[in-house]
């Protein structure tokens, strides 16, 4: 009795402790489930924006990651990297997507998250498959198959099964291409283009045209868009339906005519449903669809997560078997376990074969490249020898031509020197003539002027007075003309600055004498350039003739003269008179003289109307 009493005494506290522990543990489990649902909801919100608004998707993913880290929910951290990889794929950044998958794999392995690790390998394998790297995809799928073995992983295994079939078909096609190229590599005459052509031969049978589920396809030249499920194509009615699977940017373009080679009936074991058909689910077997109504039967094939939801009204392309799959006939309808194990073994064998073939092709290519390299070395050696001989010949020819060129340059320099000496002597002679004209003709004309004035004072004959005035006027004009000629011929006036100031002085004096307002614009900085006598005289006469025409014919009140000099010498003379008439008789020889002087100087001459007459002369200096 004592022992019983003691036991009862001890049992009551233990019972209370056990009840308290059970309560706390259940609260902990409830909290864990609640946290998981909360974080998954955040990820799902971000997933909705992965195509339409990547920035919003990133914001939700970061928030979910932070919550996962705070709660030490490592599965949530793995999901974060998987979702970010999907976002990078949507942005066509596949390399970054691989980096996120590798981080997810590392976290899942460190925390012994077997199911998450297997699921991540499936996702990485799908990306390899989309990138055309089928061997790497097969390796990922085999790792995933070794990890996902429990009944809880059954839904994931169903999806893996479908991807393995697609990868296996592509890998077998690649092995066939490698086997075809091996005989060609033995032939030394086979070129690189022929090898590439064999390796990239178009796939010809339906099994080689498998694409991962939910791939959207369209031919290069456009046309209808299709979505792939179970290796079969289903038409997409419009862009609204397309948004259920991807966006317009992710449509894969394939060569024209290839769509016709993709089957309309999915592979064996594919589970299908369409939104407009209630909750009816169908299994594909023997190229027909069999109805599944019992959820337990559906669980046998992977449950609702294993379903392929095809566009509305597209299941009609698959013949209806008119029967129902039940628990009694499910194994005979489709033995998934047996099919899956056979598929895994086949993939392993195909991958080993692929590795061996790649090694053999690599060896052959290396040997072929070595032969080509030896040929190239011999060819380059010959080419270098030929180039060396040609270079020596070229140098000899160039040396001879340079000597000829130097000789010609010397002759040109001597000729230029002689011409310069001739011009200097000519300028000196002109200066001497100008000096003689000033001393002799100038003095004589001045004397004629004074004699005419004396005769005019001594006679009262009106007729004689008129002749004397004409004589006086002519002598004055001759003195002025002679002064102009002397200025142009004198080498002391050969600078551009001398020309500019002489033109301004003449223009201002002439306009003032004839009652005109004159505005003369000069360049701020006059270049230091030598201007020959012929140029000085012709430029001056163009200005003189222009002013003479303005006074005589234009009826103007103001003259504007713009003189500019840099690489070109520009003279613009404008008045506010009656304007210029092209065929007018008043033009006389003045215009022709100015045009002729412009040609002599190899310049340009124009005359236009713009509220008066504008004369523009331009030449290189």
C-alpha positions in Angstrom: 0.0 0.0 0.0 2.9 2.3 0.7 4.3 1.8 -2.7 1.0 2.4 -4.4 0.5 5.6 -2.4 4.0 6.7 -3.3 3.4 6.0 -6.9 0.1 8.0 -6.9 1.8 10.8 -5.2 4.5 10.9 -7.8 2.2 10.3 -10.8 0.1 13.4 -10.4 3.0 15.9 -10.9 4.3 13.9 -13.8 0.9 13.9 -15.4 0.7 17.6 -15.0 4.2 18.1 -16.5 3.3 15.8 -19.4 0.1 17.7 -20.1 2.0 21.0 -20.0 4.7 19.7 -22.3 2.1 18.4 -24.7 0.3 21.7 -24.8 3.5 23.7 -25.3 4.7 21.3 -28.1 1.3 21.6 -29.9 1.5 25.4 -29.6 5.0 25.2 -31.1 3.8 23.1 -34.0 0.8 25.4 -34.6 3.2 28.4 -34.5 5.5 26.7 -37.0 2.6 25.9 -39.4 1.3 29.4 -39.1 4.7 30.9 -39.8 5.1 28.7 -42.8 1.8 29.6 -44.3 2.5 33.3 -43.6 5.8 33.2 -45.4 4.5 31.1 -48.3 1.7 33.7 -48.8 4.4 36.5 -49.1 6.3 34.4 -51.7 3.0 33.8 -53.6 2.3 37.5 -53.7 5.7 38.2 -55.1 5.3 35.4 -57.7 2.3 37.2 -59.1 4.5 40.1 -60.1 7.4 38.1 -61.5 6.6 39.0 -65.2 4.6 42.2 -64.8 6.6 44.1 -62.2 10.0 42.5 -61.3 10.8 45.3 -58.7 7.6 44.4 -56.7 8.4 40.7 -56.9 11.9 41.4 -55.5 10.4 43.4 -52.7 8.1 40.6 -51.6 10.9 38.0 -52.0 13.2 40.0 -49.7 10.5 40.4 -47.1 9.8 36.7 -47.1 13.5 36.0 -46.8 13.8 38.3 -43.8 10.9 36.6 -42.1 12.4 33.2 -42.8 15.7 34.2 -41.3 14.0 35.7 -38.2 12.1 32.4 -37.7 15.1 30.2 -38.8 12.8 28.7 -41.4 15.6 27.4 -43.7 13.1 26.0 -46.3 11.9 29.6 -46.7 15.5 30.7 -47.4 15.9 28.0 -50.0 12.6 29.1 -51.6 13.9 32.6 -51.7 16.8 31.6 -53.9 14.6 29.4 -56.1 12.2 32.3 -56.7 15.0 34.7 -57.4 16.4 32.2 -59.9 12.9 32.2 -61.6 12.9 36.0 -61.7 16.3 36.0 -63.4 15.0 33.6 -66.0 12.1 35.9 -66.7 14.6 38.7 -67.2 16.7 36.5 -69.5 19.6 36.4 -67.0 20.2 32.6 -67.0 23.7 32.8 -65.6 22.5 34.6 -62.5 19.7 32.1 -62.2 22.3 29.3 -62.0 24.1 31.2 -59.2 20.8 31.4 -57.2 20.1 27.7 -57.7 23.6 26.8 -56.4 23.1 28.9 -53.3 19.7 27.2 -52.7 21.4 23.8 -53.1 24.2 24.7 -50.6 21.7 25.9 -47.9 19.4 22.8 -48.4 22.4 20.5 -48.1 23.8 22.2 -45.0 20.5 22.0 -43.2 19.7 18.4 -44.4 16.5 19.5 -46.3 16.3 16.5 -48.6 13.0 17.3 -50.3 14.0 21.0 -50.9 17.4 19.8 -52.2 15.8 17.4 -54.7 13.2 20.0 -55.8 16.0 22.6 -56.4 17.9 20.1 -58.5 14.8 19.6 -60.6 14.5 23.3 -61.2 18.2 23.6 -62.1 17.9 20.7 -64.4 14.9 22.4 -66.2 17.1 25.5 -66.8 19.9 23.4 -68.1 17.4 21.7 -70.4 16.0 25.0 -71.7 19.6 26.1 -72.3 20.2 23.0 -74.5 22.7 21.5 -72.0 21.0 18.1 -71.8 23.9 16.2 -70.1 23.9 18.6 -67.1 20.1 18.5 -67.0 20.3 14.7 -66.8 22.8 14.8 -64.0 20.6 17.1 -62.0 17.5 14.9 -62.6 19.3 11.8 -61.5 20.5 13.5 -58.3 16.9 14.6 -57.7 15.6 11.1 -58.3 18.1 9.7 -55.7 16.8 12.3 -53.1 13.0 12.1 -53.7 12.0 8.6 -52.7 9.3 8.9 -50.1 5.6 8.8 -50.6 5.5 12.5 -49.5 7.7 13.3 -52.5 5.4 11.5 -55.0 4.0 14.7 -56.4 7.5 16.0 -57.1 8.5 12.7 -58.7 5.6 12.9 -61.1 6.9 16.2 -62.4 10.4 14.9 -62.5 9.3 11.9 -64.5 7.9 14.2 -67.2 11.2 16.2 -67.4 13.3 13.1 -67.5 11.4 11.8 -70.5 12.0 15.1 -72.4 15.7 15.3 -71.4 16.2 11.6 -72.3 14.8 12.2 -75.8 17.1 15.2 -76.4 20.1 13.4 -74.9 19.5 10.4 -77.2 19.3 12.7 -80.2 22.6 14.4 -79.1 24.2 10.9 -78.8 23.0 10.0 -82.3 24.6 13.2 -83.6 27.9 12.4 -81.8 27.9 8.8 -83.2 27.3 10.2 -86.7 30.2 12.6 -86.4 32.8 10.1 -85.3 33.3 8.5 -88.8 33.6 12.0 -90.3 36.4 12.9 -87.8 38.5 10.0 -89.0 38.6 11.6 -92.5 41.3 14.2 -92.6 39.5 16.0 -95.5 36.4 16.6 -93.5 36.1 20.4 -92.9 34.9 22.2 -89.8 31.7 23.3 -91.5 30.8 19.7 -92.3 31.4 18.6 -88.7 29.3 21.5 -87.3 26.6 20.6 -89.8 26.5 17.0 -88.6 26.4 18.0 -84.9 23.6 20.5 -85.5 21.4 18.3 -87.8 17.7 19.1 -87.5 15.7 16.7 -85.4 13.4 14.7 -87.6 11.2 12.5 -85.3 8.6 13.5 -82.8 10.5 12.2 -79.8 13.4 14.6 -80.5 11.1 17.6 -80.4 10.2 17.3 -76.7 10.1 20.6 -74.8 9.6 21.1 -71.0 6.1 21.5 -69.8 4.6 25.0 -70.1 7.1 26.0 -72.9 5.4 28.4 -75.3 6.3 28.0 -79.0 5.8 29.9 -82.2 7.4 29.5 -85.6 9.9 32.1 -86.7 7.6 33.7 -89.3 4.8 34.0 -86.7 1.4 32.4 -86.7 -0.3 30.5 -83.9 1.2 30.1 -80.4 1.2 26.8 -78.6 1.9 25.6 -75.1 3.6 22.2 -74.5 2.4 19.6 -72.0 3.6 16.0 -71.9 5.5 16.5 -75.2 2.3 17.6 -77.1 1.2 21.0 -78.3 -2.0 22.8 -77.3 -3.1 26.0 -79.2 -3.4 29.3 -77.2 -6.4 31.3 -78.3 -5.2 34.8 -77.3 -2.7 36.8 -75.3 -5.0 36.7 -72.3 -4.7 32.9 -72.2 -0.9 33.2 -72.9 -0.5 35.1 -69.6 -1.5 32.0 -67.7 1.7 30.3 -68.9 4.3 33.0 -69.6 4.6 36.4 -71.3 5.1 37.4 -74.9 8.9 37.8 -74.4 9.3 34.2 -73.4 7.8 32.7 -76.5 10.4 30.3 -78.0 10.9 30.7 -81.8 11.4 27.5 -83.7 12.1 26.9 -87.4 9.1 27.0 -89.8 7.5 23.6 -90.2 8.7 22.2 -86.9 5.4 22.7 -85.2 3.8 20.2 -87.5 6.2 17.5 -86.2 5.2 18.0 -82.6 2.4 15.5 -81.6 -1.1 16.6 -80.6 -1.3 13.7 -78.1 0.8 13.8 -74.9 3.0 10.9 -73.8 1.8 8.0 -71.6 0.9 8.9 -68.0 0.3 12.6 -68.5 -2.5 14.0 -66.3 -4.6 16.7 -68.0 -7.5 19.0 -67.2 -9.0 22.2 -68.7 -10.7 25.1 -66.9 -14.0 24.9 -68.7 -14.5 21.2 -67.9 -15.3 21.4 -64.2 -13.1 19.2 -62.0 -12.7 16.4 -64.6 -9.2 15.0 -64.8 -7.9 12.7 -67.5 -5.0 10.2 -67.8 -3.4 9.7 -71.2 -2.9 6.0 -72.0 -2.6 4.3 -75.5 -3.0 7.8 -77.1 -6.4 8.2 -75.6 -7.7 10.0 -72.5 -9.2 8.1 -69.6 -11.4 9.9 -67.0 -10.2 10.0 -63.3 -13.0 10.9 -60.9 -11.7 9.5 -57.6 -9.2 11.8 -55.8 -7.4 8.7 -54.4 -6.8 7.5 -57.9 -5.4 11.0 -58.7 -3.1 10.8 -55.7 -1.6 7.6 -57.2 -0.4 9.8 -60.2 0.9 12.6 -58.0 -2.2 14.5 -56.9 -3.4 17.9 -58.0 0.2 19.3 -58.3 0.9 16.8 -61.1 -1.9 18.2 -63.3 -1.2 19.9 -66.6 -3.8 22.6 -67.1 -4.3 23.0 -70.8 -6.1 25.9 -72.5 -9.9 25.7 -72.7 -11.5 23.4 -75.4 -8.1 21.8 -76.4 -8.7 18.3 -74.8 -10.9 17.5 -77.8 -7.7 16.9 -79.9 -7.1 13.7 -77.8 -9.6 10.8 -78.4 -11.8 10.0 -75.4 -11.6 6.3 -74.4 -15.0 6.6 -72.7 -14.0 4.8 -69.5 -13.0 5.7 -65.9 -9.8 4.8 -64.1 -10.7 3.2 -60.7 -8.6 1.9 -57.7 -9.2 -1.6 -59.1 -7.7 -1.0 -62.6 -5.2 1.8 -61.8 -2.1 -0.4 -61.8 -3.1 -2.1 -65.1 -4.0 1.3 -66.7 -0.5 2.7 -66.0 2.2 1.2 -63.8 3.9 4.4 -62.8 6.5 2.8 -60.5 7.8 0.4 -63.1 7.8 3.1 -65.8 9.7 5.5 -63.5 12.4 2.9 -62.6 13.0 1.9 -66.2 13.2 5.5 -67.2 15.8 6.3 -64.5 18.0 3.3 -65.6 17.7 4.4 -69.3 18.7 7.9 -68.4 21.8 6.7 -66.5 22.8 4.5 -69.4 22.3 7.3 -71.9 24.3 9.8 -69.8 27.2 7.3 -69.5 27.0 6.8 -73.3 26.9 10.6 -73.8 30.0 11.1 -71.6 31.9 8.4 -73.5 30.9 9.8 -76.9 31.9 13.4 -75.9 35.3 12.0 -74.7 35.8 10.2 -78.0 34.7 13.2 -80.1 37.0 15.4 -78.0 40.0 13.1 -78.6 39.3 13.0 -82.4 38.8 16.7 -82.5 42.1 17.2 -80.6 44.0 14.9 -82.9 42.4 16.6 -85.9 43.3 20.0 -84.5 46.9 18.9 -83.9 47.2 17.9 -87.6 45.6 21.2 -88.7 47.9 23.1 -86.4 50.9 21.4 -87.9 49.6 22.2 -91.4 49.0 25.8 -90.3 52.5 26.0 -88.8 54.0 24.9 -92.1 51.8 27.2 -94.0 52.6 30.1 -91.7 56.3 29.4 -92.0 56.0 29.5 -95.8 53.9 32.6 -95.7 56.4 34.4 -93.4 59.2 33.5 -95.8 57.2 34.9 -98.8 56.3 38.0 -96.8 59.9 38.5 -95.8 61.0 38.4 -99.4 58.2 40.7 -100.4 59.0 43.0 -97.6 62.7 43.2 -98.7 61.5 43.9 -102.3 59.0 46.5 -101.0 61.7 48.2 -98.9 64.1 48.4 -101.9 61.3 49.8 -104.1 60.3 52.3 -101.4 63.9 53.3 -100.9 64.3 53.9 -104.6 61.0 55.9 -104.7 62.0 57.9 -101.7 65.2 58.9 -103.4 63.2 59.9 -106.5 60.8 61.8 -104.3 63.6 63.7 -102.5 65.2 64.5 -105.8 61.9 65.8 -107.1 61.4 67.8 -103.9 64.9 69.3 -104.3 64.0 70.3 -107.9 60.7 71.8 -106.8 62.5 73.7 -103.9 65.0 75.1 -106.4 62.3 76.0 -108.8 60.3 77.7 -106.0 63.4 79.5 -104.9 64.0 80.7 -108.4 60.4 81.8 -108.7 60.6 83.6 -105.3 63.7 85.3 -106.5 62.0 86.3 -109.7 59.0 87.6 -107.8 61.3 89.6 -105.5 63.1 91.0 -108.4 59.8 91.8 -110.1 58.5 93.5 -107.0 61.7 95.5 -106.8 61.3 96.5 -110.5 57.7 97.5 -109.9 58.8 99.6 -106.9 61.5 101.2 -109.1 58.9 101.9 -111.8 56.5 103.2 -109.2 59.2 105.5 -107.9 60.0 106.8 -111.4 56.4 107.3 -112.2 56.0 109.3 -109.0 59.0 111.4 -109.6 58.6 112.0 -113.4 54.9 111.5 -114.4 53.6 112.8 -111.1 55.7 116.0 -111.3 54.7 116.4 -115.0 51.0 116.0 -114.4 51.1 118.4 -111.4 52.9 120.9 -113.7 50.2 120.5 -116.3 47.6 121.2 -113.7 49.3 124.5 -112.6 49.8 125.6 -116.2 46.1 125.0 -116.9 45.2 127.1 -113.8 47.5 130.0 -115.0 45.9 129.9 -118.5 42.5 129.9 -117.0 43.3 133.0 -115.0 44.7 134.9 -118.1 41.8 134.3 -120.6 38.2 135.2 -120.7 37.2 132.9 -123.6 34.4 130.8 -122.3 35.0 127.9 -124.7 38.7 127.9 -123.8 37.8 128.0 -120.1 35.8 124.8 -120.6 38.7 123.0 -122.2 41.0 124.2 -119.6 38.7 122.8 -116.8 38.6 119.5 -118.7 42.3 119.5 -118.9 42.6 120.3 -115.2 40.1 117.6 -114.2 41.8 115.0 -116.4 45.2 115.8 -114.9 43.8 115.5 -111.3 42.2 112.1 -112.2 45.5 111.0 -113.8 47.4 112.0 -110.6 44.9 110.1 -108.5 45.0 107.0 -110.7 48.7 107.1 -110.8 48.8 107.2 -107.0 46.6 104.1 -106.9 48.9 102.3 -109.4 52.0 103.3 -107.4 50.4 102.1 -104.1 49.6 98.8 -105.7 53.0 98.3 -107.2 55.1 99.4 -104.2 56.4 96.3 -102.3 56.2 98.3 -99.1 52.4 98.0 -99.2 52.4 94.2 -99.5 50.7 93.3 -96.2 47.1 92.5 -95.7 46.9 95.2 -93.0 48.1 97.8 -95.6 45.3 96.6 -98.0 42.6 96.8 -95.4 43.5 100.4 -94.2 43.9 101.6 -97.7 40.5 100.3 -98.7 38.8 101.9 -95.7 40.5 105.2 -96.2 39.5 105.4 -99.9 35.9 104.2 -99.2 35.3 106.7 -96.4 36.8 109.6 -98.4 34.9 108.7 -101.6 31.5 108.3 -99.8 32.0 111.6 -97.9 32.8 113.5 -101.1 29.6 112.1 -102.6 27.2 112.6 -99.7 27.0 109.0 -98.5 27.2 107.5 -95.0 29.8 104.8 -94.9 30.2 102.0 -92.3 33.3 100.0 -92.7 33.7 96.8 -90.6 37.2 95.4 -90.0 38.2 92.1 -88.5 39.3 92.3 -84.8 42.6 90.7 -85.6 44.2 91.1 -89.0 46.4 88.1 -89.9 50.0 88.7 -90.9 49.8 87.8 -94.6 51.7 89.0 -97.7 49.4 90.2 -100.5 50.9 90.7 -104.0 50.5 93.8 -106.1 48.2 92.2 -108.6 45.8 91.1 -105.8 45.9 94.5 -104.1 45.1 96.3 -107.3 42.2 94.1 -108.4 40.6 94.0 -105.0 40.9 97.8 -104.8 39.4 98.2 -108.3 36.4 95.9 -107.4 35.7 98.2 -104.4 36.2 101.4 -106.5 33.9 100.2 -109.3 31.2 99.1 -106.8 31.2 102.5 -105.0 31.2 104.3 -108.4 28.1 102.3 -109.5 26.4 103.1 -106.2 26.9 106.8 -106.5 26.0 106.9 -110.2 23.0 104.5 -110.3 21.7 103.4 -106.9 20.4 106.7 -105.4 21.5 105.3 -102.0 22.1 107.2 -98.8 24.2 104.6 -96.9 26.9 102.1 -97.8 28.0 99.2 -95.5 31.3 97.5 -96.2 32.3 94.3 -94.4 35.9 93.1 -94.8 36.9 89.8 -93.3 40.1 87.9 -93.6 41.1 84.5 -92.2 41.6 81.5 -94.6 39.6 83.5 -97.1 39.4 87.2 -98.0 35.8 88.4 -98.0 34.5 91.7 -99.2 30.7 92.5 -98.9 29.5 95.9 -100.2 25.8 96.7 -99.5 23.7 99.9 -100.1 20.1 101.0 -99.4 19.4 102.2 -102.9 17.0 101.2 -105.6 18.5 97.7 -106.1 20.1 95.9 -109.0 18.4 95.0 -112.3 20.2 92.2 -114.1 19.5 93.3 -117.7 19.6 97.0 -117.1 21.5 99.2 -119.6 23.0 101.2 -116.7 25.2 98.2 -115.7 27.6 98.9 -118.6 31.0 97.4 -118.4 31.4 97.9 -114.6 29.8 94.6 -113.7 31.8 92.7 -116.4 35.0 94.3 -115.2 34.4 93.2 -111.6 33.5 89.6 -112.7 36.6 89.5 -114.8 38.9 90.7 -112.0 37.3 88.0 -109.7 38.2 85.3 -112.3 41.8 86.7 -112.5 42.1 86.3 -108.7 40.4 82.8 -108.9 37.7 84.1 -106.5 33.9 84.1 -106.4 31.7 87.1 -107.3 28.0 87.6 -106.8 25.5 90.5 -106.9 22.0 90.2 -105.4 19.1 92.4 -104.3 18.3 92.7 -100.6 16.7 96.1 -99.8 19.3 97.5 -102.1 22.3 95.9 -103.9 24.7 93.5 -102.2 28.0 92.7 -103.9 30.0 89.8 -102.5 33.5 89.0 -103.5 35.5 86.1 -101.9 38.9 84.5 -102.6 41.5 82.3 -100.9 44.6 84.0 -99.5 
